[in-house]
Amino acid sequence: MTAALSSVGPPDRETSAARDRIPFSDADFQTIADLAMRDFGLHLTTAKRDLVYSRLLKRLRNLGLETFRDYCALLTGPQGEAERTAMLSALTTNVTHFFREDHHFKLLREVALPPLIKSAREGGRIRTWSAGCSAGQEPYSLAFTVLGLCPEAGKLNLRILATDVDSEILAKAEAGNYPEEERKAIPEAMRRFIEPAQNGFTIGGAARDLITFGKLNLIENWPIAGPFQVIFCRNVAIYFDKPTQSRLWARFGELLAPEGHLCIGHSERVAGPAELMFRTVGVTAYQRLAGAKTASSPPSAATALSNFPNRLEGHEK
Ligand SMILES: C[S@@+](CC[C@H](N)C(=O)[O-])C[C@H]1O[C@@H](n2cnc3c(N)ncnc32)[C@H](O)[C@@H]1O
């Protein structure tokens, strides 16, 4: 299934020893796999059983639980929602860095952004979205790229929405503080948008001001006002099964403006009915066809996204 999930090595010795002590039944695994699919679209095949065990053993320890049965009871109980997100965090990776897959930023700089900035300067509304933004390096790289072309972007109707399902990682993104070693991934010309801080650097106000952060689960309802001219959703759909991925591409297609750009992760491909909505314009980069038909699908059953409506007001400001 996922490059990210399978990148983890075999369980360590301590985990193997613990395996003898803490039983992990088929029913436990199935409960976890069903919840991961239901809540996050996370596709856990039985091939991932050892990985699920070793990753979640750490959660059991942190929570002081002695059996996976107790852990499943917690997940399915009234207090389970927060732990289900912690479980997702434990099972997936938040790996990201500034200007990751730089070809997408080149595409932005050279092709996508110049006409959008022209339009914004003439009063147009421009919206971009980093969906699955992890610790924030992706939306900040977007903001730096915008500011590099348009230093006055903050005065225009140009906003970047940055969302993730994991509130903890989202808080890090919003804080915008990074260790010194991450500086080298930021091109020199863009370093004027960061400022020195204790043990590293922090994101400067011009870039921060362009971004609205919000919690959003991509497999649920999206209380978001489109259209977007650019959507980045990179290295997130790898966690989903094929039907969930297909639905996601189609939903992005519906939310994109005609000729809007969609950039996805290096091991992902737009597939399914949405293929008819896009043309390929680069490596894992797509453009929505101007005349593409959308198959307006009804929103999926939504659970409460408690803080998102307020965030959206920010997004629209
Ligand atoms: C590997 S990071 C990718 C970060 C960034 N997009 C990049 O490519 O560098 C994957 C992110 O997807 C988020 N994620 C996983 N499932 C999600 C879901 N159902 N809805 C929204 N975000 C999700 C995770 O919390 C994580 O922060």
The ligand as an SDF file (V2000), in Angstrom:
LIG
                    3D

 27 29  0  0  0  0  0  0  0  0999 V2000
    3.7900   12.6410    4.7090 C   0  0  0  0  0  0  0  0  0  0  0  0
    2.8660   14.0370    5.2570 S   0  0  0  0  0  0  0  0  0  0  0  0
    2.8740   15.0430    3.7660 C   0  0  0  0  0  0  0  0  0  0  0  0
    3.1750   16.4940    4.0360 C   0  0  0  0  0  0  0  0  0  0  0  0
    3.3220   17.3760    2.8020 C   0  0  0  0  0  0  0  0  0  0  0  0
    2.0960   17.3870    2.0340 N   0  0  0  0  0  0  0  0  0  0  0  0
    4.4880   16.9420    1.9550 C   0  0  0  0  0  0  0  0  0  0  0  0
    4.2910   16.3090    0.9210 O   0  0  0  0  0  0  0  0  0  0  0  0
    5.6230   17.2020    2.3310 O   0  0  0  0  0  0  0  0  0  0  0  0
    1.2000   13.3680    5.2580 C   0  0  0  0  0  0  0  0  0  0  0  0
    0.2200   14.2060    6.0380 C   0  0  0  0  0  0  0  0  0  0  0  0
   -1.0940   13.7830    5.6830 O   0  0  0  0  0  0  0  0  0  0  0  0
   -1.9170   13.8930    6.8270 C   0  0  0  0  0  0  0  0  0  0  0  0
   -3.1020   13.0380    6.6410 N   0  0  0  0  0  0  0  0  0  0  0  0
   -3.1810   11.6920    6.6890 C   0  0  0  0  0  0  0  0  0  0  0  0
   -4.4580   11.2920    6.5140 N   0  0  0  0  0  0  0  0  0  0  0  0
   -5.1940   12.4120    6.3500 C   0  0  0  0  0  0  0  0  0  0  0  0
   -6.5850   12.6660    6.1420 C   0  0  0  0  0  0  0  0  0  0  0  0
   -7.4880   11.6620    6.0940 N   0  0  0  0  0  0  0  0  0  0  0  0
   -6.9880   13.9460    6.0110 N   0  0  0  0  0  0  0  0  0  0  0  0
   -6.1030   14.9620    6.0760 C   0  0  0  0  0  0  0  0  0  0  0  0
   -4.7730   14.8000    6.2810 N   0  0  0  0  0  0  0  0  0  0  0  0
   -4.3280   13.5370    6.4200 C   0  0  0  0  0  0  0  0  0  0  0  0
   -1.0060   13.4540    7.9730 C   0  0  0  0  0  0  0  0  0  0  0  0
   -1.4840   13.9430    9.2190 O   0  0  0  0  0  0  0  0  0  0  0  0
    0.3440   14.0510    7.5450 C   0  0  0  0  0  0  0  0  0  0  0  0
    0.5680   15.2990    8.1500 O   0  0  0  0  0  0  0  0  0  0  0  0
  1  2  1  0
  2  3  1  0
  2 10  1  0
  3  4  1  0
  4  5  1  0
  5  6  1  0
  5  7  1  0
  7  8  2  0
  7  9  1  0
 10 11  1  0
 11 12  1  0
 11 26  1  0
 12 13  1  0
 13 14  1  0
 13 24  1  0
 14 15  1  0
 14 23  1  0
 15 16  2  0
 16 17  1  0
 17 18  1  0
 17 23  2  0
 18 19  1  0
 18 20  2  0
 20 21  1  0
 21 22  2  0
 22 23  1  0
 24 25  1  0
 24 26  1  0
 26 27  1  0
M  CHG  2   2   1   9  -1
M  END
$$$$
